[in-house]
Amino acid sequence: MVEREVIVCRDIVELSCQSAERFGQLALQSVEAAGRMTVALSGGSTPKHLYSLLASPDYKNRIPWGNVRVFWGDERCVPADHLESNFRMAQEALLSQIEIPAENIHRMRGEGQPQMAAAEYEEELQKFFGLKSGALPRFDLILLGIGEDGHTASLFPGSEVLNETKHLVVAPFVAKLNSHRLSLTLPVLNNAAEVWFLVTGASKADAVKKIFSASSDLPAARVHPVNGNLIWYITQDAAPGITAPGK
């Protein structure tokens, strides 16, 4: 199992600055090595701060956006212009503020019938990454967050899709939310070259403590890339008693 790297930050400003710096470095490295960077975005208020920073003059001209391919780790089953849409948040905070070709943006179609939308996105991943049957895409970076219940992407505790091994994308029904979601599966998350968790707020502290325990089986605890880096960017209020090496 890959060792997690924990970067404890004072607040969301420091978290966003540190992750934005590494994002820029990774983008340049990936484009130099392979001609492109593939990233799966997440929703939520914490990554929104990162996206806004990446769209600022300090960063947007340092990143080769024309060679960045943008995907999503999960999506709510709502239209693209809905207030709860992960795509809409990223579009407003980042994508509409930078020069990135429309064909570089691969959104999940939350407005579609859930199972069909999941199948279509899986087919899109297979086509883009040139996958043979049973193969997994290898993202350069997947961004994730956690919920107070320990869920990540749209993989919730107790869901049968946590054991999915055949599909790349699923459309689980989340009973507590009375709605379907679209989500990449754990095998896809764990095949990434880098996975970053961005976590802020005291309300997440209990979940973080459980996830970091050796015996945890919460969805977020099951994310450990088989051949990649796992980094937790986390604010002090979400990580009581947790310090990063050298802190």
Steps between C-alpha positions, in 0.01 A plus 500: 500500500629846412596723792290813523676835510329744734541874449342690789417862414398791720186578300337465161715779357822314574344171386400654167841661447690179573278284282499759218880505495517123473224498238704736284814290538314178424338652192837602357655163582212305348491705180876471460490123553182406313377808317199538727371504856183315596321612814170402660344786695283484810217716626464683831603829656862404569603422140311810388763709678773308317326542163461875553869526583599301192292744293675803650773691313765346726429151367289481187778612268750256655295192418478359143120477504489412132659167595289435810207259472235551766272225631290459815521252785128522567190699419154563633213393275395853409531713185832671431363843595353381832632662818603157635689397186869427553557594138335839547718579802821415313379681190431821691806491726759376249414385151326817382795705627777324307584426138416132468352339188142378536605153382734475801204502740337162562202548728271238648148551365308524823182595317478159335349174621753398772593152382524614139707805597741275693534265202560791263772646722665160533501471122650849474780403738568180308517691173714785627753281683495234228406225742457135422224306675565480874775764500502805725571862408802658667430860591793726576296649785170436672368755749277379782334622817321327784162525663434491872397136453831412335370482144714616209401580142147352508604178671306484827538266799310176453452545126527187288700696240796503741566145383461576130791365295362472146383853432688829489195715574194425709167667576419406861175596667584679824212435738593772749485755216209331320681544170737336258859610454763431237845394618829351396559167672767413755716307248516814285588721797768258610659482155581873489856630502402751769195532724452809716248538778413864575341522845406800713281569800452372853188312389728257313731431796319188626490351152870571448587331829304189398641494148856524629450209739651173385172310526278743308291369211337834417496578127769770525725260692481257210668745266866400482657510151671174410779679315470869571509778756232566761505848647270649762486879505319569826444802724588494868138516613422182306806320635518527880800312626628431147821655383696455183863390504722797580216705650 
